[in-house]
Amino acid sequence: MKNYEVVREVLDPCGHEPQGKDREILELRLEDPALYVQDQYRRERTVEFLTASRDGCPVIEAVLEGGRKHRYTFCEL
C-alpha cells in the first residue's frame, strides 16, 4: 500500500473551475487508486472513468449522468 494526497474536485457541468467548497484534500493509504475511485461510484447507474496523468500523478475522472464530473488527483507522499 502507498500513501497518497488525494485532491477530489467536483466539476460544474458548464465547465467552470471548482470553488473551495467543491474541492477536498484527503490523505489516504491505498493499494490501487483506480479501484478506490470505482468503489466510490458503485451505486451509480451509469458512470464513465477517464484516466490521465498530471506531473507524474494519476488523475481519474468519474463522469456521471447529466454531465456531473468528479476529478481525483493522486500524488504519492
Backbone atoms as SQL, in Angstrom:
CREATE TABLE atoms (id INTEGER PRIMARY KEY, chain TEXT, resi INTEGER, resn TEXT, atom TEXT, x REAL, y REAL, z REAL);
INSERT INTO atoms VALUES
  (1, 'A', 1, 'MET', 'N', 0.839, -1.183, 0.000),
  (2, 'A', 1, 'MET', 'CA', 0.000, 0.000, 0.000),
  (3, 'A', 1, 'MET', 'C', 0.880, 1.241, 0.000),
  (4, 'A', 2, 'LYS', 'N', 0.356, 2.279, -0.615),
  (5, 'A', 2, 'LYS', 'CA', 1.090, 3.539, -0.684),
  (6, 'A', 2, 'LYS', 'C', 0.246, 4.653, -0.072),
  (7, 'A', 3, 'ASN', 'N', 0.927, 5.682, 0.411),
  (8, 'A', 3, 'ASN', 'CA', 0.243, 6.861, 0.935),
  (9, 'A', 3, 'ASN', 'C', 0.098, 7.894, -0.180),
  (10, 'A', 4, 'TYR', 'N', -1.096, 8.461, -0.287),
  (11, 'A', 4, 'TYR', 'CA', -1.381, 9.456, -1.318),
  (12, 'A', 4, 'TYR', 'C', -2.029, 10.684, -0.714),
  (13, 'A', 5, 'GLU', 'N', -1.713, 11.832, -1.287),
  (14, 'A', 5, 'GLU', 'CA', -2.514, 13.023, -1.085),
  (15, 'A', 5, 'GLU', 'C', -3.502, 13.019, -2.249),
  (16, 'A', 6, 'VAL', 'N', -4.778, 13.039, -1.939),
  (17, 'A', 6, 'VAL', 'CA', -5.820, 12.948, -2.956),
  (18, 'A', 6, 'VAL', 'C', -6.586, 14.261, -2.986),
  (19, 'A', 7, 'VAL', 'N', -6.633, 14.883, -4.159),
  (20, 'A', 7, 'VAL', 'CA', -7.431, 16.088, -4.342),
  (21, 'A', 7, 'VAL', 'C', -8.683, 15.665, -5.098),
  (22, 'A', 8, 'ARG', 'N', -9.846, 15.821, -4.455),
  (23, 'A', 8, 'ARG', 'CA', -11.127, 15.470, -5.062),
  (24, 'A', 8, 'ARG', 'C', -11.838, 16.763, -5.419),
  (25, 'A', 9, 'GLU', 'N', -12.167, 16.916, -6.699),
  (26, 'A', 9, 'GLU', 'CA', -12.833, 18.128, -7.180),
  (27, 'A', 9, 'GLU', 'C', -14.156, 17.757, -7.842),
  (28, 'A', 10, 'VAL', 'N', -15.178, 18.554, -7.556),
  (29, 'A', 10, 'VAL', 'CA', -16.472, 18.390, -8.211),
  (30, 'A', 10, 'VAL', 'C', -16.538, 19.471, -9.279),
  (31, 'A', 11, 'LEU', 'N', -16.626, 19.038, -10.542),
  (32, 'A', 11, 'LEU', 'CA', -16.616, 19.982, -11.653),
  (33, 'A', 11, 'LEU', 'C', -18.028, 20.303, -12.095),
  (34, 'A', 12, 'ASP', 'N', -18.256, 21.544, -12.373),
  (35, 'A', 12, 'ASP', 'CA', -19.533, 22.052, -12.852),
  (36, 'A', 12, 'ASP', 'C', -19.785, 21.542, -14.271),
  (37, 'A', 13, 'PRO', 'N', -20.994, 21.061, -14.592),
  (38, 'A', 13, 'PRO', 'CA', -21.273, 20.602, -15.963),
  (39, 'A', 13, 'PRO', 'C', -21.037, 21.683, -17.021),
  (40, 'A', 14, 'CYS', 'N', -21.053, 22.943, -16.610),
  (41, 'A', 14, 'CYS', 'CA', -20.826, 24.043, -17.554),
  (42, 'A', 14, 'CYS', 'C', -19.339, 24.299, -17.779),
  (43, 'A', 15, 'GLY', 'N', -18.482, 23.586, -17.068),
  (44, 'A', 15, 'GLY', 'CA', -17.041, 23.710, -17.287),
  (45, 'A', 15, 'GLY', 'C', -16.349, 24.725, -16.410),
  (46, 'A', 16, 'HIS', 'N', -17.042, 25.296, -15.411),
  (47, 'A', 16, 'HIS', 'CA', -16.404, 26.261, -14.512),
  (48, 'A', 16, 'HIS', 'C', -15.425, 25.546, -13.594),
  (49, 'A', 17, 'GLU', 'N', -14.380, 26.246, -13.205),
  (50, 'A', 17, 'GLU', 'CA', -13.386, 25.674, -12.299),
  (51, 'A', 17, 'GLU', 'C', -13.996, 25.461, -10.920),
  (52, 'A', 18, 'PRO', 'N', -13.556, 24.410, -10.208),
  (53, 'A', 18, 'PRO', 'CA', -14.087, 24.140, -8.867),
  (54, 'A', 18, 'PRO', 'C', -13.764, 25.267, -7.897),
  (55, 'A', 19, 'GLN', 'N', -14.712, 25.559, -7.030),
  (56, 'A', 19, 'GLN', 'CA', -14.526, 26.553, -5.980),
  (57, 'A', 19, 'GLN', 'C', -14.112, 25.824, -4.706),
  (58, 'A', 20, 'GLY', 'N', -13.837, 26.562, -3.642),
  (59, 'A', 20, 'GLY', 'CA', -13.372, 25.973, -2.387),
  (60, 'A', 20, 'GLY', 'C', -14.261, 24.867, -1.856),
  (61, 'A', 21, 'LYS', 'N', -15.571, 25.059, -1.888),
  (62, 'A', 21, 'LYS', 'CA', -16.483, 24.054, -1.348),
  (63, 'A', 21, 'LYS', 'C', -16.562, 22.819, -2.249),
  (64, 'A', 22, 'ASP', 'N', -16.079, 22.943, -3.481),
  (65, 'A', 22, 'ASP', 'CA', -16.108, 21.840, -4.431),
  (66, 'A', 22, 'ASP', 'C', -14.786, 21.090, -4.493),
  (67, 'A', 23, 'ARG', 'N', -13.904, 21.368, -3.546),
  (68, 'A', 23, 'ARG', 'CA', -12.571, 20.746, -3.539),
  (69, 'A', 23, 'ARG', 'C', -12.282, 20.205, -2.135),
  (70, 'A', 24, 'GLU', 'N', -11.753, 18.994, -2.090),
  (71, 'A', 24, 'GLU', 'CA', -11.445, 18.349, -0.826),
  (72, 'A', 24, 'GLU', 'C', -10.069, 17.702, -0.955),
  (73, 'A', 25, 'ILE', 'N', -9.254, 17.825, 0.083),
  (74, 'A', 25, 'ILE', 'CA', -7.931, 17.209, 0.080),
  (75, 'A', 25, 'ILE', 'C', -7.899, 16.151, 1.177),
  (76, 'A', 26, 'LEU', 'N', -7.537, 14.931, 0.792),
  (77, 'A', 26, 'LEU', 'CA', -7.512, 13.798, 1.710),
  (78, 'A', 26, 'LEU', 'C', -6.126, 13.173, 1.716),
  (79, 'A', 27, 'GLU', 'N', -5.779, 12.509, 2.794),
  (80, 'A', 27, 'GLU', 'CA', -4.566, 11.706, 2.833),
  (81, 'A', 27, 'GLU', 'C', -5.026, 10.269, 3.048),
  (82, 'A', 28, 'LEU', 'N', -4.754, 9.403, 2.059),
  (83, 'A', 28, 'LEU', 'CA', -5.247, 8.031, 2.091),
  (84, 'A', 28, 'LEU', 'C', -4.125, 7.032, 1.850),
  (85, 'A', 29, 'ARG', 'N', -4.290, 5.869, 2.423),
  (86, 'A', 29, 'ARG', 'CA', -3.377, 4.742, 2.191),
  (87, 'A', 29, 'ARG', 'C', -4.140, 3.762, 1.310),
  (88, 'A', 30, 'LEU', 'N', -3.662, 3.573, 0.072),
  (89, 'A', 30, 'LEU', 'CA', -4.402, 2.796, -0.918),
  (90, 'A', 30, 'LEU', 'C', -3.511, 1.770, -1.603),
  (91, 'A', 31, 'GLU', 'N', -4.138, 0.682, -1.999),
  (92, 'A', 31, 'GLU', 'CA', -3.476, -0.328, -2.820),
  (93, 'A', 31, 'GLU', 'C', -3.504, 0.098, -4.285),
  (94, 'A', 32, 'ASP', 'N', -4.691, 0.567, -4.741),
  (95, 'A', 32, 'ASP', 'CA', -4.880, 0.922, -6.154),
  (96, 'A', 32, 'ASP', 'C', -5.835, 2.118, -6.259),
  (97, 'A', 33, 'PRO', 'N', -5.354, 3.276, -6.690),
  (98, 'A', 33, 'PRO', 'CA', -6.220, 4.454, -6.808),
  (99, 'A', 33, 'PRO', 'C', -7.443, 4.229, -7.700),
  (100, 'A', 34, 'ALA', 'N', -7.286, 3.499, -8.807),
  (101, 'A', 34, 'ALA', 'CA', -8.415, 3.272, -9.717),
  (102, 'A', 34, 'ALA', 'C', -9.529, 2.488, -9.030),
  (103, 'A', 35, 'LEU', 'N', -9.175, 1.467, -8.259),
  (104, 'A', 35, 'LEU', 'CA', -10.181, 0.691, -7.537),
  (105, 'A', 35, 'LEU', 'C', -10.882, 1.537, -6.482),
  (106, 'A', 36, 'TYR', 'N', -10.135, 2.437, -5.849),
  (107, 'A', 36, 'TYR', 'CA', -10.734, 3.347, -4.862),
  (108, 'A', 36, 'TYR', 'C', -11.818, 4.203, -5.515),
  (109, 'A', 37, 'VAL', 'N', -11.513, 4.797, -6.665),
  (110, 'A', 37, 'VAL', 'CA', -12.485, 5.665, -7.345),
  (111, 'A', 37, 'VAL', 'C', -13.691, 4.849, -7.812),
  (112, 'A', 38, 'GLN', 'N', -13.454, 3.694, -8.405),
  (113, 'A', 38, 'GLN', 'CA', -14.558, 2.856, -8.864),
  (114, 'A', 38, 'GLN', 'C', -15.479, 2.479, -7.713),
  (115, 'A', 39, 'ASP', 'N', -14.917, 2.207, -6.557),
  (116, 'A', 39, 'ASP', 'CA', -15.710, 1.837, -5.391),
  (117, 'A', 39, 'ASP', 'C', -16.612, 2.988, -4.925),
  (118, 'A', 40, 'GLN', 'N', -16.162, 4.225, -5.119),
  (119, 'A', 40, 'GLN', 'CA', -16.956, 5.386, -4.706),
  (120, 'A', 40, 'GLN', 'C', -18.253, 5.511, -5.503),
  (121, 'A', 41, 'TYR', 'N', -18.304, 4.929, -6.687),
  (122, 'A', 41, 'TYR', 'CA', -19.443, 5.121, -7.593),
  (123, 'A', 41, 'TYR', 'C', -20.148, 3.812, -7.957),
  (124, 'A', 42, 'ARG', 'N', -19.995, 2.795, -7.151),
  (125, 'A', 42, 'ARG', 'CA', -20.597, 1.502, -7.483),
  (126, 'A', 42, 'ARG', 'C', -22.124, 1.531, -7.465),
  (127, 'A', 43, 'ARG', 'N', -22.740, 2.507, -6.827),
  (128, 'A', 43, 'ARG', 'CA', -24.201, 2.597, -6.784),
  (129, 'A', 43, 'ARG', 'C', -24.787, 3.465, -7.896),
  (130, 'A', 44, 'GLU', 'N', -23.943, 4.098, -8.680),
  (131, 'A', 44, 'GLU', 'CA', -24.407, 4.931, -9.796),
  (132, 'A', 44, 'GLU', 'C', -24.885, 4.040, -10.935),
  (133, 'A', 45, 'ARG', 'N', -25.960, 4.463, -11.595),
  (134, 'A', 45, 'ARG', 'CA', -26.470, 3.670, -12.721),
  (135, 'A', 45, 'ARG', 'C', -25.520, 3.704, -13.903),
  (136, 'A', 46, 'THR', 'N', -25.029, 4.887, -14.236),
  (137, 'A', 46, 'THR', 'CA', -24.072, 5.000, -15.332),
  (138, 'A', 46, 'THR', 'C', -22.912, 5.892, -14.891),
  (139, 'A', 47, 'VAL', 'N', -21.728, 5.428, -15.171),
  (140, 'A', 47, 'VAL', 'CA', -20.524, 6.205, -14.865),
  (141, 'A', 47, 'VAL', 'C', -19.438, 5.781, -15.842),
  (142, 'A', 48, 'GLU', 'N', -18.689, 6.768, -16.301),
  (143, 'A', 48, 'GLU', 'CA', -17.561, 6.511, -17.201),
  (144, 'A', 48, 'GLU', 'C', -16.311, 7.029, -16.507),
  (145, 'A', 49, 'PHE', 'N', -15.248, 6.245, -16.554),
  (146, 'A', 49, 'PHE', 'CA', -13.995, 6.639, -15.908),
  (147, 'A', 49, 'PHE', 'C', -12.971, 7.011, -16.967),
  (148, 'A', 50, 'LEU', 'N', -12.348, 8.174, -16.787),
  (149, 'A', 50, 'LEU', 'CA', -11.299, 8.656, -17.680),
  (150, 'A', 50, 'LEU', 'C', -10.016, 8.762, -16.865),
  (151, 'A', 51, 'THR', 'N', -8.905, 8.341, -17.435),
  (152, 'A', 51, 'THR', 'CA', -7.637, 8.413, -16.711),
  (153, 'A', 51, 'THR', 'C', -6.620, 9.217, -17.500),
  (154, 'A', 52, 'ALA', 'N', -5.754, 9.883, -16.769),
  (155, 'A', 52, 'ALA', 'CA', -4.678, 10.679, -17.359),
  (156, 'A', 52, 'ALA', 'C', -3.577, 10.783, -16.309),
  (157, 'A', 53, 'SER', 'N', -2.595, 11.599, -16.593),
  (158, 'A', 53, 'SER', 'CA', -1.513, 11.848, -15.653),
  (159, 'A', 53, 'SER', 'C', -1.155, 13.328, -15.720),
  (160, 'A', 54, 'ARG', 'N', -0.928, 13.922, -14.557),
  (161, 'A', 54, 'ARG', 'CA', -0.532, 15.331, -14.489),
  (162, 'A', 54, 'ARG', 'C', 0.669, 15.427, -13.562),
  (163, 'A', 55, 'ASP', 'N', 1.787, 15.870, -14.089),
  (164, 'A', 55, 'ASP', 'CA', 3.030, 15.996, -13.313),
  (165, 'A', 55, 'ASP', 'C', 3.409, 14.685, -12.627),
  (166, 'A', 56, 'GLY', 'N', 3.178, 13.558, -13.301),
  (167, 'A', 56, 'GLY', 'CA', 3.516, 12.257, -12.761),
  (168, 'A', 56, 'GLY', 'C', 2.510, 11.683, -11.775),
  (169, 'A', 57, 'CYS', 'N', 1.424, 12.405, -11.543),
  (170, 'A', 57, 'CYS', 'CA', 0.387, 11.941, -10.618),
  (171, 'A', 57, 'CYS', 'C', -0.814, 11.428, -11.405),
  (172, 'A', 58, 'PRO', 'N', -1.332, 10.251, -11.059),
  (173, 'A', 58, 'PRO', 'CA', -2.522, 9.749, -11.744),
  (174, 'A', 58, 'PRO', 'C', -3.732, 10.655, -11.497),
  (175, 'A', 59, 'VAL', 'N', -4.508, 10.887, -12.552),
  (176, 'A', 59, 'VAL', 'CA', -5.741, 11.667, -12.471),
  (177, 'A', 59, 'VAL', 'C', -6.858, 10.790, -13.017),
  (178, 'A', 60, 'ILE', 'N', -7.908, 10.617, -12.221),
  (179, 'A', 60, 'ILE', 'CA', -9.045, 9.803, -12.632),
  (180, 'A', 60, 'ILE', 'C', -10.301, 10.659, -12.518),
  (181, 'A', 61, 'GLU', 'N', -11.068, 10.721, -13.611),
  (182, 'A', 61, 'GLU', 'CA', -12.325, 11.463, -13.608),
  (183, 'A', 61, 'GLU', 'C', -13.475, 10.481, -13.709),
  (184, 'A', 62, 'ALA', 'N', -14.497, 10.703, -12.896),
  (185, 'A', 62, 'ALA', 'CA', -15.737, 9.937, -12.956),
  (186, 'A', 62, 'ALA', 'C', -16.786, 10.847, -13.578),
  (187, 'A', 63, 'VAL', 'N', -17.278, 10.463, -14.744),
  (188, 'A', 63, 'VAL', 'CA', -18.292, 11.254, -15.447),
  (189, 'A', 63, 'VAL', 'C', -19.635, 10.576, -15.201),
  (190, 'A', 64, 'LEU', 'N', -20.546, 11.313, -14.555),
  (191, 'A', 64, 'LEU', 'CA', -21.832, 10.772, -14.150),
  (192, 'A', 64, 'LEU', 'C', -22.948, 11.296, -15.038),
  (193, 'A', 65, 'GLU', 'N', -24.154, 10.791, -14.810),
  (194, 'A', 65, 'GLU', 'CA', -25.323, 11.243, -15.567),
  (195, 'A', 65, 'GLU', 'C', -25.469, 12.762, -15.466),
  (196, 'A', 66, 'GLY', 'N', -25.951, 13.372, -16.518),
  (197, 'A', 66, 'GLY', 'CA', -26.184, 14.813, -16.515),
  (198, 'A', 66, 'GLY', 'C', -24.926, 15.645, -16.644),
  (199, 'A', 67, 'GLY', 'N', -23.800, 15.003, -16.962),
  (200, 'A', 67, 'GLY', 'CA', -22.566, 15.751, -17.151),
  (201, 'A', 67, 'GLY', 'C', -21.817, 16.052, -15.874),
  (202, 'A', 68, 'ARG', 'N', -22.308, 15.562, -14.745),
  (203, 'A', 68, 'ARG', 'CA', -21.573, 15.770, -13.491),
  (204, 'A', 68, 'ARG', 'C', -20.237, 15.044, -13.592),
  (205, 'A', 69, 'LYS', 'N', -19.190, 15.687, -13.088),
  (206, 'A', 69, 'LYS', 'CA', -17.853, 15.104, -13.186),
  (207, 'A', 69, 'LYS', 'C', -17.106, 15.322, -11.876),
  (208, 'A', 70, 'HIS', 'N', -16.474, 14.259, -11.394),
  (209, 'A', 70, 'HIS', 'CA', -15.633, 14.330, -10.208),
  (210, 'A', 70, 'HIS', 'C', -14.227, 13.934, -10.619),
  (211, 'A', 71, 'ARG', 'N', -13.256, 14.760, -10.246),
  (212, 'A', 71, 'ARG', 'CA', -11.859, 14.507, -10.609),
  (213, 'A', 71, 'ARG', 'C', -11.055, 14.186, -9.349),
  (214, 'A', 72, 'TYR', 'N', -10.268, 13.123, -9.421),
  (215, 'A', 72, 'TYR', 'CA', -9.388, 12.705, -8.325),
  (216, 'A', 72, 'TYR', 'C', -7.956, 12.755, -8.826),
  (217, 'A', 73, 'THR', 'N', -7.103, 13.490, -8.109),
  (218, 'A', 73, 'THR', 'CA', -5.680, 13.552, -8.437),
  (219, 'A', 73, 'THR', 'C', -4.925, 12.908, -7.273),
  (220, 'A', 74, 'PHE', 'N', -4.125, 11.900, -7.577),
  (221, 'A', 74, 'PHE', 'CA', -3.398, 11.125, -6.570),
  (222, 'A', 74, 'PHE', 'C', -1.905, 11.437, -6.655),
  (223, 'A', 75, 'CYS', 'N', -1.352, 12.046, -5.608),
  (224, 'A', 75, 'CYS', 'CA', 0.081, 12.312, -5.559),
  (225, 'A', 75, 'CYS', 'C', 0.671, 11.488, -4.408),
  (226, 'A', 76, 'GLU', 'N', 1.634, 10.675, -4.768),
  (227, 'A', 76, 'GLU', 'CA', 2.247, 9.808, -3.764),
  (228, 'A', 76, 'GLU', 'C', 3.057, 10.624, -2.776),
  (229, 'A', 77, 'LEU', 'N', 2.902, 10.315, -1.500),
  (230, 'A', 77, 'LEU', 'CA', 3.635, 11.032, -0.436),
  (231, 'A', 77, 'LEU', 'C', 4.944, 10.336, -0.133);
